[in-house]
Amino acid sequence: MSDFKCEDVKPFESASSKTQQVEQMFDDIAPHYDTMNRLMSLGQDKSWRQKSIKRLKQTNPNTILDVATGTADFALSAYDAIEPARIVGVDISEEMIRVGEKKVKAAKKSDYIDLMRADSMNLPFENNSFDAATVAFGVRNFESLEKGLSEICRVIRDGGSLAILELSVPTNPIYRLGYRIFTKVFIPVMAKILRTSSTAYAYLPESIDAFPQGEVMKKLLLEVGFKNVEIKKFTMQTCTFYFATK
C-alpha cells in the first residue's frame, strides 16, 4: 500500500493512533465546529457543498453514504437537493454525531437520515450497499488514505458515484500567499476568540499541506477501483472537488 505524508500528520504529540487522535480532536471541538467552518471558509463551505451536490444529483442516487459526516451539514444539504430514500452518515467522533443528530431532528429529517459512529477504515456495511458516497473535508484525516478509499469503493455499487470535497493549497503564487496569511494568522485568532482547541486548528493547515492533491489524488482513486475521475477547483483553488464512478 502507498504511504502519504498526510497519514503521518496527527493533531497531538502522542503515541496513540491517528484515528484515536482525530476522534479526540473532533470530540473536543464539536460545539464550535460549525462556527469555525463558516469563519475558516468565509462562508464559502456552503457554496462548495451545493456545487458538489449539484453534480451528484445528476446521477440520481437513491441511497447515499456520507463518510466523516461530522455535524451532518452535507447529509442535510444532500437530502434537501436530491431527496434520496436514505442517507447514512458515519463519523469517528461521538460528539460530532450528537451535534448532527440534533440538527437532523430539528430539520425533521430523522426518517431519512441516519447517523452512526463508525471508522472509515472498517465500514460496517455489505459490499455494494449504496448508490453513492460523499466525503466533505474528511479524507485527509484518514489513518490510511488508500484503505479508507478502498472501503468506500467496496460499499458503493457498480456504476455508483463518489463525491469528495477537500481543502487544498493553491498552486497560484498570489492565491497561495493569501492562503498562508489566512491560515497562519486569521484561523488561530478565531480559535482563540471562540476558546476552542488551538491544537486542532494548527493541525488543519499542516494536514492540508501534506494531503495528495490534483493528479496524485486522481491516480489513487483510479488505483483503488474508481474511474472517470473529475477534478474541479473552487474559490481561488482553496477547495478541490473530486467526482468519480465505480
C-alpha positions as protocol buffer text, in pm:
chain_id: "A"
residue {
  index: 1
  type: MET
  ca { x: 0 y: 0 z: 0 }
}
residue {
  index: 2
  type: SER
  ca { x: 116 y: 352 z: -71 }
}
residue {
  index: 3
  type: ASP
  ca { x: 226 y: 587 z: 204 }
}
residue {
  index: 4
  type: PHE
  ca { x: 120 y: 951 z: 208 }
}
residue {
  index: 5
  type: LYS
  ca { x: 255 y: 1233 z: 422 }
}
residue {
  index: 6
  type: CYS
  ca { x: -90 y: 1323 z: 549 }
}
residue {
  index: 7
  type: GLU
  ca { x: -107 y: 987 z: 728 }
}
residue {
  index: 8
  type: ASP
  ca { x: 184 y: 1094 z: 949 }
}
residue {
  index: 9
  type: VAL
  ca { x: 32 y: 1430 z: 1042 }
}
residue {
  index: 10
  type: LYS
  ca { x: -151 y: 1398 z: 1373 }
}
residue {
  index: 11
  type: PRO
  ca { x: -327 y: 1650 z: 1597 }
}
residue {
  index: 12
  type: PHE
  ca { x: -130 y: 1570 z: 1913 }
}
residue {
  index: 13
  type: GLU
  ca { x: 216 y: 1458 z: 2020 }
}
residue {
  index: 14
  type: SER
  ca { x: 102 y: 1120 z: 2140 }
}
residue {
  index: 15
  type: ALA
  ca { x: 172 y: 752 z: 2086 }
}
residue {
  index: 16
  type: SER
  ca { x: -194 y: 683 z: 2008 }
}
residue {
  index: 17
  type: SER
  ca { x: -305 y: 616 z: 1651 }
}
residue {
  index: 18
  type: LYS
  ca { x: -414 y: 889 z: 1413 }
}
residue {
  index: 19
  type: THR
  ca { x: -771 y: 758 z: 1428 }
}
residue {
  index: 20
  type: GLN
  ca { x: -775 y: 790 z: 1807 }
}
residue {
  index: 21
  type: GLN
  ca { x: -625 y: 1138 z: 1797 }
}
residue {
  index: 22
  type: VAL
  ca { x: -867 y: 1260 z: 1529 }
}
residue {
  index: 23
  type: GLU
  ca { x: -1156 y: 1121 z: 1734 }
}
residue {
  index: 24
  type: GLN
  ca { x: -1035 y: 1310 z: 2043 }
}
residue {
  index: 25
  type: MET
  ca { x: -979 y: 1630 z: 1846 }
}
residue {
  index: 26
  type: PHE
  ca { x: -1328 y: 1635 z: 1696 }
}
residue {
  index: 27
  type: ASP
  ca { x: -1487 y: 1541 z: 2028 }
}
residue {
  index: 28
  type: ASP
  ca { x: -1313 y: 1849 z: 2172 }
}
residue {
  index: 29
  type: ILE
  ca { x: -1416 y: 2097 z: 1902 }
}
residue {
  index: 30
  type: ALA
  ca { x: -1766 y: 1964 z: 1824 }
}
residue {
  index: 31
  type: PRO
  ca { x: -1953 y: 2252 z: 1998 }
}
residue {
  index: 32
  type: HIS
  ca { x: -1771 y: 2514 z: 1786 }
}
residue {
  index: 33
  type: TYR
  ca { x: -1720 y: 2313 z: 1467 }
}
residue {
  index: 34
  type: ASP
  ca { x: -1994 y: 2470 z: 1254 }
}
residue {
  index: 35
  type: THR
  ca { x: -1900 y: 2824 z: 1355 }
}
residue {
  index: 36
  type: MET
  ca { x: -1534 y: 2768 z: 1276 }
}
residue {
  index: 37
  type: ASN
  ca { x: -1623 y: 2614 z: 940 }
}
residue {
  index: 38
  type: ARG
  ca { x: -1814 y: 2928 z: 841 }
}
residue {
  index: 39
  type: LEU
  ca { x: -1530 y: 3153 z: 958 }
}
residue {
  index: 40
  type: MET
  ca { x: -1245 y: 2949 z: 809 }
}
residue {
  index: 41
  type: SER
  ca { x: -1409 y: 2933 z: 468 }
}
residue {
  index: 42
  type: LEU
  ca { x: -1551 y: 3287 z: 486 }
}
residue {
  index: 43
  type: GLY
  ca { x: -1889 y: 3125 z: 435 }
}
residue {
  index: 44
  type: GLN
  ca { x: -1782 y: 2951 z: 114 }
}
residue {
  index: 45
  type: ASP
  ca { x: -1823 y: 2599 z: 254 }
}
residue {
  index: 46
  type: LYS
  ca { x: -2198 y: 2619 z: 186 }
}
residue {
  index: 47
  type: SER
  ca { x: -2136 y: 2706 z: -178 }
}
residue {
  index: 48
  type: TRP
  ca { x: -1882 y: 2426 z: -214 }
}
residue {
  index: 49
  type: ARG
  ca { x: -2127 y: 2172 z: -81 }
}
residue {
  index: 50
  type: GLN
  ca { x: -2404 y: 2295 z: -312 }
}
residue {
  index: 51
  type: LYS
  ca { x: -2178 y: 2272 z: -619 }
}
residue {
  index: 52
  type: SER
  ca { x: -2072 y: 1916 z: -536 }
}
residue {
  index: 53
  type: ILE
  ca { x: -2430 y: 1811 z: -457 }
}
residue {
  index: 54
  type: LYS
  ca { x: -2546 y: 1956 z: -790 }
}
residue {
  index: 55
  type: ARG
  ca { x: -2302 y: 1724 z: -968 }
}
residue {
  index: 56
  type: LEU
  ca { x: -2404 y: 1428 z: -753 }
}
residue {
  index: 57
  type: LYS
  ca { x: -2772 y: 1491 z: -824 }
}
residue {
  index: 58
  type: GLN
  ca { x: -2709 y: 1420 z: -1193 }
}
residue {
  index: 59
  type: THR
  ca { x: -2657 y: 1053 z: -1102 }
}
residue {
  index: 60
  type: ASN
  ca { x: -2991 y: 1037 z: -913 }
}
residue {
  index: 61
  type: PRO
  ca { x: -2871 y: 826 z: -618 }
}
residue {
  index: 62
  type: ASN
  ca { x: -3138 y: 662 z: -403 }
}
residue {
  index: 63
  type: THR
  ca { x: -2906 y: 566 z: -117 }
}
residue {
  index: 64
  type: ILE
  ca { x: -2608 y: 777 z: -5 }
}
residue {
  index: 65
  type: LEU
  ca { x: -2331 y: 713 z: 246 }
}
residue {
  index: 66
  type: ASP
  ca { x: -2180 y: 1030 z: 392 }
}
residue {
  index: 67
  type: VAL
  ca { x: -1838 y: 941 z: 535 }
}
residue {
  index: 68
  type: ALA
  ca { x: -1687 y: 1168 z: 802 }
}
residue {
  index: 69
  type: THR
  ca { x: -2031 y: 1327 z: 822 }
}
residue {
  index: 70
  type: GLY
  ca { x: -1935 y: 1548 z: 1117 }
}
residue {
  index: 71
  type: THR
  ca { x: -2237 y: 1753 z: 1219 }
}
residue {
  index: 72
  type: ALA
  ca { x: -2436 y: 1633 z: 916 }
}
residue {
  index: 73
  type: ASP
  ca { x: -2416 y: 1954 z: 710 }
}
residue {
  index: 74
  type: PHE
  ca { x: -2351 y: 1765 z: 386 }
}
residue {
  index: 75
  type: ALA
  ca { x: -2612 y: 1498 z: 460 }
}
residue {
  index: 76
  type: LEU
  ca { x: -2880 y: 1759 z: 528 }
}
residue {
  index: 77
  type: SER
  ca { x: -2796 y: 1963 z: 218 }
}
residue {
  index: 78
  type: ALA
  ca { x: -2785 y: 1650 z: 2 }
}
residue {
  index: 79
  type: TYR
  ca { x: -3126 y: 1538 z: 121 }
}
residue {
  index: 80
  type: ASP
  ca { x: -3282 y: 1878 z: 53 }
}
residue {
  index: 81
  type: ALA
  ca { x: -3144 y: 1882 z: -302 }
}
residue {
  index: 82
  type: ILE
  ca { x: -3175 y: 1517 z: -404 }
}
residue {
  index: 83
  type: GLU
  ca { x: -3439 y: 1365 z: -172 }
}
residue {
  index: 84
  type: PRO
  ca { x: -3300 y: 1011 z: -179 }
}
residue {
  index: 85
  type: ALA
  ca { x: -3475 y: 731 z: 7 }
}
residue {
  index: 86
  type: ARG
  ca { x: -3197 y: 711 z: 265 }
}
residue {
  index: 87
  type: ILE
  ca { x: -2876 y: 881 z: 373 }
}
residue {
  index: 88
  type: VAL
  ca { x: -2645 y: 721 z: 627 }
}
residue {
  index: 89
  type: GLY
  ca { x: -2383 y: 945 z: 786 }
}
residue {
  index: 90
  type: VAL
  ca { x: -2086 y: 792 z: 968 }
}
residue {
  index: 91
  type: ASP
  ca { x: -1819 y: 960 z: 1177 }
}
residue {
  index: 92
  type: ILE
  ca { x: -1548 y: 853 z: 1423 }
}
residue {
  index: 93
  type: SER
  ca { x: -1646 y: 1124 z: 1673 }
}
residue {
  index: 94
  type: GLU
  ca { x: -1939 y: 1055 z: 1903 }
}
residue {
  index: 95
  type: GLU
  ca { x: -1966 y: 1423 z: 1998 }
}
residue {
  index: 96
  type: MET
  ca { x: -1990 y: 1532 z: 1634 }
}
residue {
  index: 97
  type: ILE
  ca { x: -2263 y: 1274 z: 1579 }
}
residue {
  index: 98
  type: ARG
  ca { x: -2457 y: 1411 z: 1878 }
}
residue {
  index: 99
  type: VAL
  ca { x: -2449 y: 1762 z: 1734 }
}
residue {
  index: 100
  type: GLY
  ca { x: -2551 y: 1625 z: 1395 }
}
residue {
  index: 101
  type: GLU
  ca { x: -2842 y: 1428 z: 1539 }
}
residue {
  index: 102
  type: LYS
  ca { x: -2983 y: 1743 z: 1699 }
}
residue {
  index: 103
  type: LYS
  ca { x: -2965 y: 1921 z: 1362 }
}
residue {
  index: 104
  type: VAL
  ca { x: -3129 y: 1631 z: 1179 }
}
residue {
  index: 105
  type: LYS
  ca { x: -3407 y: 1618 z: 1437 }
}
residue {
  index: 106
  type: ALA
  ca { x: -3461 y: 1995 z: 1421 }
}
residue {
  index: 107
  type: ALA
  ca { x: -3485 y: 1969 z: 1041 }
}
residue {
  index: 108
  type: LYS
  ca { x: -3740 y: 1687 z: 1079 }
}
residue {
  index: 109
  type: LYS
  ca { x: -3529 y: 1455 z: 865 }
}
residue {
  index: 110
  type: SER
  ca { x: -3480 y: 1171 z: 1116 }
}
residue {
  index: 111
  type: ASP
  ca { x: -3688 y: 935 z: 899 }
}
residue {
  index: 112
  type: TYR
  ca { x: -3447 y: 978 z: 609 }
}
residue {
  index: 113
  type: ILE
  ca { x: -3104 y: 1048 z: 761 }
}
residue {
  index: 114
  type: ASP
  ca { x: -2939 y: 802 z: 999 }
}
residue {
  index: 115
  type: LEU
  ca { x: -2618 y: 895 z: 1181 }
}
residue {
  index: 116
  type: MET
  ca { x: -2387 y: 646 z: 1347 }
}
residue {
  index: 117
  type: ARG
  ca { x: -2036 y: 618 z: 1484 }
}
residue {
  index: 118
  type: ALA
  ca { x: -1811 y: 416 z: 1254 }
}
residue {
  index: 119
  type: ASP
  ca { x: -1449 y: 408 z: 1142 }
}
residue {
  index: 120
  type: SER
  ca { x: -1387 y: 479 z: 774 }
}
residue {
  index: 121
  type: MET
  ca { x: -1112 y: 213 z: 781 }
}
residue {
  index: 122
  type: ASN
  ca { x: -1372 y: -56 z: 855 }
}
residue {
  index: 123
  type: LEU
  ca { x: -1718 y: 44 z: 735 }
}
residue {
  index: 124
  type: PRO
  ca { x: -1996 y: -175 z: 883 }
}
residue {
  index: 125
  type: PHE
  ca { x: -2181 y: -229 z: 555 }
}
residue {
  index: 126
  type: GLU
  ca { x: -2206 y: -505 z: 297 }
}
residue {
  index: 127
  type: ASN
  ca { x: -2046 y: -474 z: -45 }
}
residue {
  index: 128
  type: ASN
  ca { x: -2246 y: -267 z: -298 }
}
residue {
  index: 129
  type: SER
  ca { x: -2475 y: -119 z: -31 }
}
residue {
  index: 130
  type: PHE
  ca { x: -2504 y: 238 z: -161 }
}
residue {
  index: 131
  type: ASP
  ca { x: -2565 y: 420 z: -488 }
}
residue {
  index: 132
  type: ALA
  ca { x: -2320 y: 694 z: -390 }
}
residue {
  index: 133
  type: ALA
  ca { x: -2077 y: 804 z: -121 }
}
residue {
  index: 134
  type: THR
  ca { x: -1964 y: 1150 z: -18 }
}
residue {
  index: 135
  type: VAL
  ca { x: -1679 y: 1284 z: 195 }
}
residue {
  index: 136
  type: ALA
  ca { x: -1663 y: 1654 z: 279 }
}
residue {
  index: 137
  type: PHE
  ca { x: -1336 y: 1774 z: 432 }
}
residue {
  index: 138
  type: GLY
  ca { x: -1259 y: 1437 z: 589 }
}
residue {
  index: 139
  type: VAL
  ca { x: -1032 y: 1226 z: 371 }
}
residue {
  index: 140
  type: ARG
  ca { x: -713 y: 1397 z: 490 }
}
residue {
  index: 141
  type: ASN
  ca { x: -797 y: 1269 z: 840 }
}
residue {
  index: 142
  type: PHE
  ca { x: -796 y: 902 z: 733 }
}
residue {
  index: 143
  type: GLU
  ca { x: -533 y: 694 z: 910 }
}
residue {
  index: 144
  type: SER
  ca { x: -473 y: 516 z: 580 }
}
residue {
  index: 145
  type: LEU
  ca { x: -589 y: 708 z: 275 }
}
residue {
  index: 146
  type: GLU
  ca { x: -570 y: 409 z: 45 }
}
residue {
  index: 147
  type: LYS
  ca { x: -754 y: 177 z: 284 }
}
residue {
  index: 148
  type: GLY
  ca { x: -1024 y: 434 z: 357 }
}
residue {
  index: 149
  type: LEU
  ca { x: -1092 y: 500 z: -10 }
}
residue {
  index: 150
  type: SER
  ca { x: -1087 y: 126 z: -83 }
}
residue {
  index: 151
  type: GLU
  ca { x: -1350 y: 71 z: 187 }
}
residue {
  index: 152
  type: ILE
  ca { x: -1569 y: 341 z: 36 }
}
residue {
  index: 153
  type: CYS
  ca { x: -1530 y: 185 z: -307 }
}
residue {
  index: 154
  type: ARG
  ca { x: -1628 y: -154 z: -164 }
}
residue {
  index: 155
  type: VAL
  ca { x: -1964 y: -35 z: -30 }
}
residue {
  index: 156
  type: ILE
  ca { x: -2064 y: 153 z: -347 }
}
residue {
  index: 157
  type: ARG
  ca { x: -2246 y: -48 z: -612 }
}
residue {
  index: 158
  type: ASP
  ca { x: -2102 y: -83 z: -962 }
}
residue {
  index: 159
  type: GLY
  ca { x: -2190 y: 229 z: -1156 }
}
residue {
  index: 160
  type: GLY
  ca { x: -2229 y: 430 z: -835 }
}
residue {
  index: 161
  type: SER
  ca { x: -2064 y: 763 z: -761 }
}
residue {
  index: 162
  type: LEU
  ca { x: -1815 y: 919 z: -521 }
}
residue {
  index: 163
  type: ALA
  ca { x: -1804 y: 1291 z: -441 }
}
residue {
  index: 164
  type: ILE
  ca { x: -1517 y: 1432 z: -235 }
}
residue {
  index: 165
  type: LEU
  ca { x: -1461 y: 1787 z: -116 }
}
residue {
  index: 166
  type: GLU
  ca { x: -1124 y: 1866 z: 36 }
}
residue {
  index: 167
  type: LEU
  ca { x: -934 y: 2178 z: 130 }
}
residue {
  index: 168
  type: SER
  ca { x: -624 y: 2241 z: -79 }
}
residue {
  index: 169
  type: VAL
  ca { x: -316 y: 2458 z: -107 }
}
residue {
  index: 170
  type: PRO
  ca { x: -342 y: 2695 z: -406 }
}
residue {
  index: 171
  type: THR
  ca { x: -83 y: 2647 z: -679 }
}
residue {
  index: 172
  type: ASN
  ca { x: -119 y: 3009 z: -794 }
}
residue {
  index: 173
  type: PRO
  ca { x: 153 y: 3201 z: -603 }
}
residue {
  index: 174
  type: ILE
  ca { x: -70 y: 3501 z: -526 }
}
residue {
  index: 175
  type: TYR
  ca { x: -353 y: 3283 z: -401 }
}
residue {
  index: 176
  type: ARG
  ca { x: -102 y: 3075 z: -204 }
}
residue {
  index: 177
  type: LEU
  ca { x: 36 y: 3382 z: -27 }
}
residue {
  index: 178
  type: GLY
  ca { x: -314 y: 3484 z: 80 }
}
residue {
  index: 179
  type: TYR
  ca { x: -384 y: 3130 z: 194 }
}
residue {
  index: 180
  type: ARG
  ca { x: -68 y: 3125 z: 410 }
}
residue {
  index: 181
  type: ILE
  ca { x: -154 y: 3453 z: 579 }
}
residue {
  index: 182
  type: PHE
  ca { x: -510 y: 3335 z: 639 }
}
residue {
  index: 183
  type: THR
  ca { x: -414 y: 3000 z: 794 }
}
residue {
  index: 184
  type: LYS
  ca { x: -121 y: 3133 z: 999 }
}
residue {
  index: 185
  type: VAL
  ca { x: -287 y: 3448 z: 1134 }
}
residue {
  index: 186
  type: PHE
  ca { x: -666 y: 3456 z: 1098 }
}
residue {
  index: 187
  type: ILE
  ca { x: -753 y: 3098 z: 1193 }
}
residue {
  index: 188
  type: PRO
  ca { x: -550 y: 3091 z: 1520 }
}
residue {
  index: 189
  type: VAL
  ca { x: -703 y: 3424 z: 1623 }
}
residue {
  index: 190
  type: MET
  ca { x: -1056 y: 3295 z: 1560 }
}
residue {
  index: 191
  type: ALA
  ca { x: -984 y: 2974 z: 1752 }
}
residue {
  index: 192
  type: LYS
  ca { x: -865 y: 3182 z: 2046 }
}
residue {
  index: 193
  type: ILE
  ca { x: -1169 y: 3411 z: 2038 }
}
residue {
  index: 194
  type: LEU
  ca { x: -1403 y: 3111 z: 2035 }
}
residue {
  index: 195
  type: ARG
  ca { x: -1194 y: 2945 z: 2307 }
}
residue {
  index: 196
  type: THR
  ca { x: -1172 y: 2627 z: 2106 }
}
residue {
  index: 197
  type: SER
  ca { x: -876 y: 2394 z: 2053 }
}
residue {
  index: 198
  type: SER
  ca { x: -573 y: 2578 z: 1916 }
}
residue {
  index: 199
  type: THR
  ca { x: -413 y: 2238 z: 1858 }
}
residue {
  index: 200
  type: ALA
  ca { x: -692 y: 2136 z: 1622 }
}
residue {
  index: 201
  type: TYR
  ca { x: -655 y: 2448 z: 1411 }
}
residue {
  index: 202
  type: ALA
  ca { x: -278 y: 2418 z: 1400 }
}
residue {
  index: 203
  type: TYR
  ca { x: -329 y: 2063 z: 1270 }
}
residue {
  index: 204
  type: LEU
  ca { x: -562 y: 2189 z: 996 }
}
residue {
  index: 205
  type: PRO
  ca { x: -312 y: 2368 z: 767 }
}
residue {
  index: 206
  type: GLU
  ca { x: -46 y: 2105 z: 829 }
}
residue {
  index: 207
  type: SER
  ca { x: -282 y: 1826 z: 724 }
}
residue {
  index: 208
  type: ILE
  ca { x: -386 y: 2022 z: 413 }
}
residue {
  index: 209
  type: ASP
  ca { x: -23 y: 2080 z: 315 }
}
residue {
  index: 210
  type: ALA
  ca { x: 54 y: 1709 z: 343 }
}
residue {
  index: 211
  type: PHE
  ca { x: -251 y: 1586 z: 152 }
}
residue {
  index: 212
  type: PRO
  ca { x: -201 y: 1448 z: -203 }
}
residue {
  index: 213
  type: GLN
  ca { x: -378 y: 1684 z: -440 }
}
residue {
  index: 214
  type: GLY
  ca { x: -490 y: 1703 z: -800 }
}
residue {
  index: 215
  type: GLU
  ca { x: -344 y: 1439 z: -1027 }
}
residue {
  index: 216
  type: VAL
  ca { x: -186 y: 1247 z: -737 }
}
residue {
  index: 217
  type: MET
  ca { x: -525 y: 1208 z: -574 }
}
residue {
  index: 218
  type: LYS
  ca { x: -679 y: 1117 z: -909 }
}
residue {
  index: 219
  type: LYS
  ca { x: -420 y: 841 z: -956 }
}
residue {
  index: 220
  type: LEU
  ca { x: -502 y: 698 z: -613 }
}
residue {
  index: 221
  type: LEU
  ca { x: -876 y: 698 z: -685 }
}
residue {
  index: 222
  type: LEU
  ca { x: -812 y: 506 z: -1005 }
}
residue {
  index: 223
  type: GLU
  ca { x: -588 y: 258 z: -824 }
}
residue {
  index: 224
  type: VAL
  ca { x: -850 y: 171 z: -560 }
}
residue {
  index: 225
  type: GLY
  ca { x: -1119 y: 98 z: -818 }
}
residue {
  index: 226
  type: PHE
  ca { x: -1278 y: 422 z: -936 }
}
residue {
  index: 227
  type: LYS
  ca { x: -1288 y: 559 z: -1291 }
}
residue {
  index: 228
  type: ASN
  ca { x: -1382 y: 873 z: -1484 }
}
residue {
  index: 229
  type: VAL
  ca { x: -1231 y: 1098 z: -1217 }
}
residue {
  index: 230
  type: GLU
  ca { x: -1323 y: 1466 z: -1248 }
}
residue {
  index: 231
  type: ILE
  ca { x: -1138 y: 1747 z: -1068 }
}
residue {
  index: 232
  type: LYS
  ca { x: -1262 y: 2100 z: -1009 }
}
residue {
  index: 233
  type: LYS
  ca { x: -1112 y: 2386 z: -805 }
}
residue {
  index: 234
  type: PHE
  ca { x: -1324 y: 2630 z: -607 }
}
residue {
  index: 235
  type: THR
  ca { x: -1258 y: 2977 z: -456 }
}
residue {
  index: 236
  type: MET
  ca { x: -903 y: 3067 z: -556 }
}
residue {
  index: 237
  type: GLN
  ca { x: -801 y: 2698 z: -552 }
}
residue {
  index: 238
  type: THR
  ca { x: -856 y: 2662 z: -176 }
}
residue {
  index: 239
  type: CYS
  ca { x: -1102 y: 2374 z: -218 }
}
residue {
  index: 240
  type: THR
  ca { x: -1088 y: 2081 z: -460 }
}
residue {
  index: 241
  type: PHE
  ca { x: -1382 y: 1870 z: -573 }
}
residue {
  index: 242
  type: TYR
  ca { x: -1326 y: 1515 z: -693 }
}
residue {
  index: 243
  type: PHE
  ca { x: -1603 y: 1317 z: -861 }
}
residue {
  index: 244
  type: ALA
  ca { x: -1568 y: 957 z: -975 }
}
residue {
  index: 245
  type: THR
  ca { x: -1769 y: 648 z: -1065 }
}
residue {
  index: 246
  type: LYS
  ca { x: -1715 y: 286 z: -971 }
}
